[in-house]
Amino acid sequence: YKRQPINLNSCSLEELTTIDGIGETRAQAILDYRDYLGGYTSVSQLKDIKGIGDATFAKIEPYVTV
């Protein structure tokens, strides 16, 4: 079973925390940054969030989309 990627522009905190490597604090940061940006235009914008470096991004990238 391959699950559908989670859309960063419409997902909830609960959906984000189902991704391995994303806890509540990081999920909230992703949502806060979405509000700040007015919506993500690229998944790579996650790397602009404090605490999401290349290693974490590589781990979560397959599970998210915009």
Secondary structure, 3 states (H helix, E strand, C coil): CCCCCEECCCCCHHHHCCCCCCCHHHHHHHHHHHHHHCCCCCHHHHHHCCCCCHHHHHHHHHHEEC
